[in-house]
Amino acid sequence: MSKFQQIQFYSNEAGTYELLPFNFDKVSDDRYVITNLVGEYLTIDTKSLQDIVNHELSPTNSLYSKLRSKQFIREPDEAYPIELLALKLRTRFARLANFTNLHIFVVTLRCDHSCPYCQVSRQSEDKASFDMTTEMADKSLAMVFRSPSPAIKIEFQGGEPLLNFEMIKYVVTSAKKLNIAHQRNLAFVIATTLSLITEEILAFCKEHNIVISTSLDGPEDLHNANRPRPNKDSYQRFIDGLEKTRASLGYNQVSALMTTTDKSLPRVKEIIDEYLRLGFKGIFLRPLSPYGFAIKTKKFMSYNTERWLEFYKEGLDYIIQLNKNGVEFSEYYSALVLKKMMTSSDPGYVDLMNPAGIGIAAIVFNYDGNVYASDESRMLAEMGDTTFLLGNVLTNTYEEIILSDKLLDALDESFTLSAPMCSECAFETYCGAEPVYHHAIHKDFLARKPESEFCKRNMTTFKHLINIMDNDSEKKSLFMDWANKC
């Protein structure tokens, strides 16, 4: 009866494997993260990294099989690792074939709030000249349905879009008529403070299955300070509107976003508790952006990236503890990042897309017919910078707008897989290009990466999440749950 040979008989010798493309970065004193083209990652110590790159890792080492399974190395003449990498890469970029999914309609610049951090150059309620007309809406809708995407989402923004609710009704009904021929998966969202919500509006939203996206910055005093109205009643109007909307449309038809101001920084636990008290299942701990009134009122400069990261980490720790205590609650920005880290899917979040999501994932039709590459591009134009103004629905064709050099140049110059410092960054596959942000700050689509607050914020976040998972399997399991739900 023959015996099996020892394992060494079947193994290749150390050094016979081939390195497949990967990048690495230090995440702690003696730990590195290595990532490949499709976001697969491993954390290893310094000695292991040296052994890998020097072709000194033994096939009997447990790390060897992990590296092979995640396509960091391959043995001589193996074809399947390359094929698997190609398959995963195609999956990640599959969204590009569908092109633009999100179409933002700015139906008015009028607003009933005067938020000092507002990213839009808002107008007072009585300036109806800042409303979208039916002519602009018709021309914009004609372009919306030129997108090859099987799913079309139209989001109504402002100002406060409910101040021009008649235009919302017109766009929704017109889009549904057009869709009889186009047969797209059509969805609608209204981004509103809820301060002007009425039974008539809610009845229309229910009839047409319109989702509501609203804003909540925290407890009453903080919300009122961040989002002032003449009667100092923005919070109470929000609460009343939230109750009406949930009663009419359903509990899960309303989501909320918060913005972090200098007043928010010492109160992250209170903000999270307010979201919990009101029955929300998660929160997006997002910083201010450098546009509109946020710049004019100097709110954007009221705190730096390091201070926001302290706020974010404190909030994330608190949310993790809530989950340990049996309270189901998520931090949505972390969930988006974790989906990119832990699955083969891309959540389609514009700020974390490469090629950049401007134009090809989201596009903006302004009240005046101007078409912008993104919501941030529109905000930048309100400050006098029309770098990302792609054209106008009255004077330009769909092809002229989508193939505009303003869009193509920004996409090309910011493409992270060929950009200096991005292409060799261990976090490239999780990050995004964000040419609008970098142009706003650095007047350059690519920016000076060592000085980029965007890079600093994201790299620190990525490392923080990886270290948490590396040190605590229970937290890693929670994060996997967030990634799968995202």
Buried (B, 14 or more C-beta within 10 A) or exposed (E): EEEEEEEEEEBEEBEEBEEBEBBBBEBBEEBBBBBBBBBBBBBBEEEBBEBBEEEEBBBEBEBBEBBBEBBBBBBEEEEEBEEBBEEBBEBBEEBEEBBBBBBBBBBBBBBBBBBBBBBBBBBEBEEEEBBBBEEBBBBBBEBBBBBEBEEBBBBBBBBBBBBBBEBBBBBBEBBEEBBEEBEBEBBBBBBBBBBBBEEEBBEBBBEBEBBBBBBBBBBBEBBBBBBBBEEEBBBBBBBBBBEBBBEBBEEEBBBBBBBBBBBBBEBBBEBBBBBBEBEBBBBBBBBBBBBBBBBEBEBBEBBEBEBBBBBBBBBBEBBBEBBEEEEEBBBBBBBBBBBBBBBBBBBBBBBBBBBBBBBBBBBBBBBBBBBBBBBBBBBBBBBEBBBBBBBBBEEBEBEEBBEBEBBEEBBBBBBBEEBEBBEEBBBBBBBBBBBBBBBBBBEEBBBEBEEBBBBBBBBBBBBBBBBBBBEEEEBBEBBBBBBEEB
